[in-house]
Amino acid sequence: MADNKQNMSYQAGQATGQTKEKASGMMDKAKDAAASAQDSMQQTGQQMKEKAQGAADVVKDKTGMNKNT
């Protein structure tokens, strides 16, 4: 009877460990996905900023307000 109880306790511990390991793996994947999304958003923001600056420069050139030329 004691052996059976120890075996059940061992199996419960194994299941708990496996669950924690799976949860840790899922958290790592979620962190990686979030970091990737953040990088993508930063790149998109930078591209939008550059396009807006380019458009502003075109307007300044056309209206003679660009002092860089």
Phi and psi in radians as a Rosetta constraint file:
Dihedral C 1 N 2 CA 2 C 2 CIRCULARHARMONIC -1.152 0.35
Dihedral N 2 CA 2 C 2 N 3 CIRCULARHARMONIC -0.673 0.35
Dihedral C 2 N 3 CA 3 C 3 CIRCULARHARMONIC -1.082 0.35
Dihedral N 3 CA 3 C 3 N 4 CIRCULARHARMONIC -0.711 0.35
Dihedral C 3 N 4 CA 4 C 4 CIRCULARHARMONIC -1.122 0.35
Dihedral N 4 CA 4 C 4 N 5 CIRCULARHARMONIC -0.718 0.35
Dihedral C 4 N 5 CA 5 C 5 CIRCULARHARMONIC -1.166 0.35
Dihedral N 5 CA 5 C 5 N 6 CIRCULARHARMONIC -0.697 0.35
Dihedral C 5 N 6 CA 6 C 6 CIRCULARHARMONIC -1.151 0.35
Dihedral N 6 CA 6 C 6 N 7 CIRCULARHARMONIC -0.700 0.35
Dihedral C 6 N 7 CA 7 C 7 CIRCULARHARMONIC -1.103 0.35
Dihedral N 7 CA 7 C 7 N 8 CIRCULARHARMONIC -0.760 0.35
Dihedral C 7 N 8 CA 8 C 8 CIRCULARHARMONIC -1.128 0.35
Dihedral N 8 CA 8 C 8 N 9 CIRCULARHARMONIC -0.694 0.35
Dihedral C 8 N 9 CA 9 C 9 CIRCULARHARMONIC -1.127 0.35
Dihedral N 9 CA 9 C 9 N 10 CIRCULARHARMONIC -0.742 0.35
Dihedral C 9 N 10 CA 10 C 10 CIRCULARHARMONIC -1.064 0.35
Dihedral N 10 CA 10 C 10 N 11 CIRCULARHARMONIC -0.809 0.35
Dihedral C 10 N 11 CA 11 C 11 CIRCULARHARMONIC -1.114 0.35
Dihedral N 11 CA 11 C 11 N 12 CIRCULARHARMONIC -0.656 0.35
Dihedral C 11 N 12 CA 12 C 12 CIRCULARHARMONIC -1.132 0.35
Dihedral N 12 CA 12 C 12 N 13 CIRCULARHARMONIC -0.701 0.35
Dihedral C 12 N 13 CA 13 C 13 CIRCULARHARMONIC -1.134 0.35
Dihedral N 13 CA 13 C 13 N 14 CIRCULARHARMONIC -0.701 0.35
Dihedral C 13 N 14 CA 14 C 14 CIRCULARHARMONIC -1.080 0.35
Dihedral N 14 CA 14 C 14 N 15 CIRCULARHARMONIC -0.798 0.35
Dihedral C 14 N 15 CA 15 C 15 CIRCULARHARMONIC -1.090 0.35
Dihedral N 15 CA 15 C 15 N 16 CIRCULARHARMONIC -0.719 0.35
Dihedral C 15 N 16 CA 16 C 16 CIRCULARHARMONIC -1.094 0.35
Dihedral N 16 CA 16 C 16 N 17 CIRCULARHARMONIC -0.777 0.35
Dihedral C 16 N 17 CA 17 C 17 CIRCULARHARMONIC -1.092 0.35
Dihedral N 17 CA 17 C 17 N 18 CIRCULARHARMONIC -0.725 0.35
Dihedral C 17 N 18 CA 18 C 18 CIRCULARHARMONIC -1.157 0.35
Dihedral N 18 CA 18 C 18 N 19 CIRCULARHARMONIC -0.690 0.35
Dihedral C 18 N 19 CA 19 C 19 CIRCULARHARMONIC -1.112 0.35
Dihedral N 19 CA 19 C 19 N 20 CIRCULARHARMONIC -0.757 0.35
Dihedral C 19 N 20 CA 20 C 20 CIRCULARHARMONIC -1.115 0.35
Dihedral N 20 CA 20 C 20 N 21 CIRCULARHARMONIC -0.687 0.35
Dihedral C 20 N 21 CA 21 C 21 CIRCULARHARMONIC -1.145 0.35
Dihedral N 21 CA 21 C 21 N 22 CIRCULARHARMONIC -0.734 0.35
Dihedral C 21 N 22 CA 22 C 22 CIRCULARHARMONIC -1.125 0.35
Dihedral N 22 CA 22 C 22 N 23 CIRCULARHARMONIC -0.720 0.35
Dihedral C 22 N 23 CA 23 C 23 CIRCULARHARMONIC -1.114 0.35
Dihedral N 23 CA 23 C 23 N 24 CIRCULARHARMONIC -0.701 0.35
Dihedral C 23 N 24 CA 24 C 24 CIRCULARHARMONIC -1.101 0.35
Dihedral N 24 CA 24 C 24 N 25 CIRCULARHARMONIC -0.749 0.35
Dihedral C 24 N 25 CA 25 C 25 CIRCULARHARMONIC -1.094 0.35
Dihedral N 25 CA 25 C 25 N 26 CIRCULARHARMONIC -0.701 0.35
Dihedral C 25 N 26 CA 26 C 26 CIRCULARHARMONIC -1.180 0.35
Dihedral N 26 CA 26 C 26 N 27 CIRCULARHARMONIC -0.665 0.35
Dihedral C 26 N 27 CA 27 C 27 CIRCULARHARMONIC -1.136 0.35
Dihedral N 27 CA 27 C 27 N 28 CIRCULARHARMONIC -0.703 0.35
Dihedral C 27 N 28 CA 28 C 28 CIRCULARHARMONIC -1.074 0.35
Dihedral N 28 CA 28 C 28 N 29 CIRCULARHARMONIC -0.755 0.35
Dihedral C 28 N 29 CA 29 C 29 CIRCULARHARMONIC -1.114 0.35
Dihedral N 29 CA 29 C 29 N 30 CIRCULARHARMONIC -0.701 0.35
Dihedral C 29 N 30 CA 30 C 30 CIRCULARHARMONIC -1.135 0.35
Dihedral N 30 CA 30 C 30 N 31 CIRCULARHARMONIC -0.721 0.35
Dihedral C 30 N 31 CA 31 C 31 CIRCULARHARMONIC -1.104 0.35
Dihedral N 31 CA 31 C 31 N 32 CIRCULARHARMONIC -0.738 0.35
Dihedral C 31 N 32 CA 32 C 32 CIRCULARHARMONIC -1.100 0.35
Dihedral N 32 CA 32 C 32 N 33 CIRCULARHARMONIC -0.731 0.35
Dihedral C 32 N 33 CA 33 C 33 CIRCULARHARMONIC -1.129 0.35
Dihedral N 33 CA 33 C 33 N 34 CIRCULARHARMONIC -0.710 0.35
Dihedral C 33 N 34 CA 34 C 34 CIRCULARHARMONIC -1.140 0.35
Dihedral N 34 CA 34 C 34 N 35 CIRCULARHARMONIC -0.723 0.35
Dihedral C 34 N 35 CA 35 C 35 CIRCULARHARMONIC -1.128 0.35
Dihedral N 35 CA 35 C 35 N 36 CIRCULARHARMONIC -0.706 0.35
Dihedral C 35 N 36 CA 36 C 36 CIRCULARHARMONIC -1.128 0.35
Dihedral N 36 CA 36 C 36 N 37 CIRCULARHARMONIC -0.735 0.35
Dihedral C 36 N 37 CA 37 C 37 CIRCULARHARMONIC -1.124 0.35
Dihedral N 37 CA 37 C 37 N 38 CIRCULARHARMONIC -0.692 0.35
Dihedral C 37 N 38 CA 38 C 38 CIRCULARHARMONIC -1.113 0.35
Dihedral N 38 CA 38 C 38 N 39 CIRCULARHARMONIC -0.765 0.35
Dihedral C 38 N 39 CA 39 C 39 CIRCULARHARMONIC -1.055 0.35
Dihedral N 39 CA 39 C 39 N 40 CIRCULARHARMONIC -0.759 0.35
Dihedral C 39 N 40 CA 40 C 40 CIRCULARHARMONIC -1.097 0.35
Dihedral N 40 CA 40 C 40 N 41 CIRCULARHARMONIC -0.740 0.35
Dihedral C 40 N 41 CA 41 C 41 CIRCULARHARMONIC -1.154 0.35
Dihedral N 41 CA 41 C 41 N 42 CIRCULARHARMONIC -0.664 0.35
Dihedral C 41 N 42 CA 42 C 42 CIRCULARHARMONIC -1.132 0.35
Dihedral N 42 CA 42 C 42 N 43 CIRCULARHARMONIC -0.712 0.35
Dihedral C 42 N 43 CA 43 C 43 CIRCULARHARMONIC -1.128 0.35
Dihedral N 43 CA 43 C 43 N 44 CIRCULARHARMONIC -0.746 0.35
Dihedral C 43 N 44 CA 44 C 44 CIRCULARHARMONIC -1.107 0.35
Dihedral N 44 CA 44 C 44 N 45 CIRCULARHARMONIC -0.754 0.35
Dihedral C 44 N 45 CA 45 C 45 CIRCULARHARMONIC -1.073 0.35
Dihedral N 45 CA 45 C 45 N 46 CIRCULARHARMONIC -0.726 0.35
Dihedral C 45 N 46 CA 46 C 46 CIRCULARHARMONIC -1.117 0.35
Dihedral N 46 CA 46 C 46 N 47 CIRCULARHARMONIC -0.727 0.35
Dihedral C 46 N 47 CA 47 C 47 CIRCULARHARMONIC -1.114 0.35
Dihedral N 47 CA 47 C 47 N 48 CIRCULARHARMONIC -0.727 0.35
Dihedral C 47 N 48 CA 48 C 48 CIRCULARHARMONIC -1.121 0.35
Dihedral N 48 CA 48 C 48 N 49 CIRCULARHARMONIC -0.716 0.35
Dihedral C 48 N 49 CA 49 C 49 CIRCULARHARMONIC -1.072 0.35
Dihedral N 49 CA 49 C 49 N 50 CIRCULARHARMONIC -0.772 0.35
Dihedral C 49 N 50 CA 50 C 50 CIRCULARHARMONIC -1.133 0.35
Dihedral N 50 CA 50 C 50 N 51 CIRCULARHARMONIC -0.704 0.35
Dihedral C 50 N 51 CA 51 C 51 CIRCULARHARMONIC -1.150 0.35
Dihedral N 51 CA 51 C 51 N 52 CIRCULARHARMONIC -0.711 0.35
Dihedral C 51 N 52 CA 52 C 52 CIRCULARHARMONIC -1.134 0.35
Dihedral N 52 CA 52 C 52 N 53 CIRCULARHARMONIC -0.703 0.35
Dihedral C 52 N 53 CA 53 C 53 CIRCULARHARMONIC -1.132 0.35
Dihedral N 53 CA 53 C 53 N 54 CIRCULARHARMONIC -0.703 0.35
Dihedral C 53 N 54 CA 54 C 54 CIRCULARHARMONIC -1.097 0.35
Dihedral N 54 CA 54 C 54 N 55 CIRCULARHARMONIC -0.730 0.35
Dihedral C 54 N 55 CA 55 C 55 CIRCULARHARMONIC -1.138 0.35
Dihedral N 55 CA 55 C 55 N 56 CIRCULARHARMONIC -0.713 0.35
Dihedral C 55 N 56 CA 56 C 56 CIRCULARHARMONIC -1.110 0.35
Dihedral N 56 CA 56 C 56 N 57 CIRCULARHARMONIC -0.697 0.35
Dihedral C 56 N 57 CA 57 C 57 CIRCULARHARMONIC -1.108 0.35
Dihedral N 57 CA 57 C 57 N 58 CIRCULARHARMONIC -0.688 0.35
Dihedral C 57 N 58 CA 58 C 58 CIRCULARHARMONIC -1.084 0.35
Dihedral N 58 CA 58 C 58 N 59 CIRCULARHARMONIC -0.784 0.35
Dihedral C 58 N 59 CA 59 C 59 CIRCULARHARMONIC -1.096 0.35
Dihedral N 59 CA 59 C 59 N 60 CIRCULARHARMONIC -0.761 0.35
Dihedral C 59 N 60 CA 60 C 60 CIRCULARHARMONIC -1.083 0.35
Dihedral N 60 CA 60 C 60 N 61 CIRCULARHARMONIC -0.716 0.35
Dihedral C 60 N 61 CA 61 C 61 CIRCULARHARMONIC -1.091 0.35
Dihedral N 61 CA 61 C 61 N 62 CIRCULARHARMONIC -0.764 0.35
Dihedral C 61 N 62 CA 62 C 62 CIRCULARHARMONIC -1.212 0.35
Dihedral N 62 CA 62 C 62 N 63 CIRCULARHARMONIC -0.528 0.35
Dihedral C 62 N 63 CA 63 C 63 CIRCULARHARMONIC -1.701 0.35
Dihedral N 63 CA 63 C 63 N 64 CIRCULARHARMONIC -0.010 0.35
Dihedral C 63 N 64 CA 64 C 64 CIRCULARHARMONIC 1.345 0.35
Dihedral N 64 CA 64 C 64 N 65 CIRCULARHARMONIC 0.285 0.35
Dihedral C 64 N 65 CA 65 C 65 CIRCULARHARMONIC -1.633 0.35
Dihedral N 65 CA 65 C 65 N 66 CIRCULARHARMONIC -0.080 0.35
Dihedral C 65 N 66 CA 66 C 66 CIRCULARHARMONIC -1.391 0.35
Dihedral N 66 CA 66 C 66 N 67 CIRCULARHARMONIC 1.989 0.35
Dihedral C 66 N 67 CA 67 C 67 CIRCULARHARMONIC -1.555 0.35
Dihedral N 67 CA 67 C 67 N 68 CIRCULARHARMONIC -0.038 0.35
Dihedral C 67 N 68 CA 68 C 68 CIRCULARHARMONIC -1.425 0.35
Dihedral N 68 CA 68 C 68 N 69 CIRCULARHARMONIC -0.236 0.35
